[in-house]
Amino acid sequence: MSSHYLYKIQPIRDGFLLESTPEEDAIVSQHFHYLKDLTEQGTVLFAGRTLNTEASSFGLVILVADSEDAARGIMEGDPAVAASVFRAELFPFGIALVGEGLH
């Protein structure tokens, strides 16, 4: 049976959101397309980030997976996590409410 998981991501390097290198930009583009593909497949339900640029900024990905190991594999397969541009933490997640305005 599938369950929901959340992974939180944050840039490894301070100042990343204010000034990134061309290499980081390429990895973040791969990260976006990875999540977009997983969204189109129905695995990712939600992905987004806070809009502040301080060190407290973070992104969230809510996904469906058959197990915590499978969810961890998806998180670790994220190009920005694999390349150590973002650090990531995985959590089991329970969706309690979803508003129509989410779209």
ABEGO torsion letter per residue (X at the ends): XBBBBBBBBBBABBGAAABBBAAAAAAAAAAAAAAAAAAAAGABABBBBBABABAABBBBBBBBBABAAAAAAAAAABAAAAAGABBBBBBBBBBABBBAAAX
